[in-house]
């Protein structure tokens, strides 16, 4: 029996025995997503759509590579807008910690999400 969250069948069905995330986590966001959609395009029943998504990420990477002069300033401004528009405290906390460097921040985001999920159960 597969676990649909931690180990869905389409994550580990490649003939190589490699899981997609093992490669995708080493790439940029756009490249990793393109890789993911190509790698798993046969597994979810939407081959053409997944390949179109991969193409979108490739084109986005080409289009935006090197265009953001100061990515830290852009991230700060974008995060401020997102936080101002987010009414749920748990969600804002996750966004803030996910955009803050370091493992301590990731653990804080994990904790906020776990507390929210627990409250939903």
C-alpha positions as CSV (number, residue, x, y, z in Angstrom):
1,X,0.0,0.0,0.0
2,X,1.4,3.4,-0.9
3,X,1.3,6.5,1.3
4,X,-0.3,9.3,-0.8
5,X,1.6,12.0,1.1
6,X,5.0,10.6,1.9
7,X,5.4,7.9,-0.8
8,X,2.8,8.1,-3.6
9,X,3.3,5.6,-6.4
10,X,4.2,8.2,-9.0
11,X,7.2,9.3,-6.8
12,X,9.0,6.0,-6.9
13,X,7.9,4.4,-10.1
14,X,10.8,5.5,-12.4
15,X,12.8,2.6,-13.9
16,X,16.1,4.2,-12.6
17,X,15.0,3.6,-9.0
18,X,15.7,7.3,-8.4
19,X,13.1,9.5,-6.8
20,X,12.5,12.8,-8.6
21,X,13.2,14.9,-5.4
22,X,16.7,13.5,-5.2
23,X,17.6,15.5,-8.3
24,X,15.0,18.3,-8.2
25,X,16.2,19.6,-4.8
26,X,19.6,20.3,-6.3
27,X,18.3,22.5,-9.0
28,X,16.8,26.0,-9.1
29,X,13.1,26.3,-8.5
30,X,12.1,26.5,-12.2
31,X,14.6,23.9,-13.4
32,X,13.5,21.6,-10.5
33,X,9.9,21.9,-11.4
34,X,10.5,21.4,-15.1
35,X,12.6,18.3,-14.2
36,X,9.8,17.0,-12.0
37,X,7.0,17.5,-14.6
38,X,9.1,15.7,-17.3
39,X,10.2,12.9,-14.9
40,X,6.7,12.1,-13.8
41,X,4.6,13.1,-16.8
42,X,3.6,9.4,-17.5
43,X,2.5,8.7,-14.0
44,X,-0.5,10.9,-13.3
45,X,-2.7,10.6,-16.3
46,X,-2.1,14.1,-17.7
47,X,1.0,13.7,-19.9
48,X,0.4,16.6,-22.3
49,X,-0.5,19.0,-19.5
50,X,2.5,18.0,-17.4
51,X,4.8,18.5,-20.4
52,X,3.3,22.0,-21.0
53,X,3.9,22.8,-17.4
54,X,7.6,21.7,-17.8
55,X,7.8,24.0,-20.9
56,X,6.4,26.9,-18.9
57,X,9.0,26.5,-16.2
58,X,11.8,26.3,-18.7
59,X,10.6,29.4,-20.5
60,X,10.2,31.2,-17.2
61,X,13.8,30.3,-16.2
62,X,15.0,31.6,-19.6
63,X,13.0,34.8,-19.3
64,X,13.9,35.8,-15.8
65,X,17.4,34.5,-15.4
66,X,19.5,37.4,-14.2
67,X,16.7,40.0,-14.5
68,X,16.2,40.6,-10.8
69,X,19.0,43.0,-9.8
70,X,18.5,42.7,-6.1
71,X,16.6,39.5,-5.3
72,X,16.8,40.0,-1.5
73,X,15.0,43.4,-1.8
74,X,12.4,41.9,-4.2
75,X,11.8,39.0,-1.7
76,X,11.5,41.4,1.2
77,X,8.9,43.6,-0.6
78,X,7.0,40.6,-1.9
79,X,6.9,39.0,1.5
80,X,5.7,42.2,3.1
81,X,2.8,42.3,0.6
82,X,2.0,38.6,1.2
83,X,2.0,39.1,5.0
84,X,-0.2,42.2,4.8
85,X,-2.7,40.3,2.7
86,X,-2.7,37.1,4.8
87,X,-5.4,36.9,7.5
88,X,-4.4,33.6,9.0
89,X,-1.6,33.8,11.6
90,X,-0.3,30.3,11.1
91,X,-0.1,30.9,7.3
92,X,1.7,34.2,7.7
93,X,4.1,32.6,10.2
94,X,4.9,29.8,7.7
95,X,5.6,32.3,4.9
96,X,7.8,34.4,7.2
97,X,9.9,31.5,8.4
98,X,10.2,29.9,5.0
99,X,11.7,33.1,3.6
100,X,14.1,33.4,6.5
101,X,17.4,31.6,6.1
102,X,18.5,28.8,8.4
103,X,17.4,25.5,9.8
104,X,15.9,27.2,12.9
105,X,13.5,29.1,10.7
106,X,12.5,25.9,8.9
107,X,11.8,24.2,12.2
108,X,9.7,27.1,13.2
109,X,7.7,26.9,10.0
110,X,7.3,23.1,10.5
111,X,6.0,23.7,14.0
112,X,3.5,26.3,12.9
113,X,2.2,24.0,10.2
114,X,2.0,21.0,12.6
115,X,0.1,23.1,15.1
116,X,-2.4,24.2,12.4
117,X,-2.8,20.7,11.0
118,X,-3.3,19.4,14.5
119,X,-6.0,22.0,15.1
120,X,-7.8,20.8,12.0
121,X,-7.9,17.2,13.0
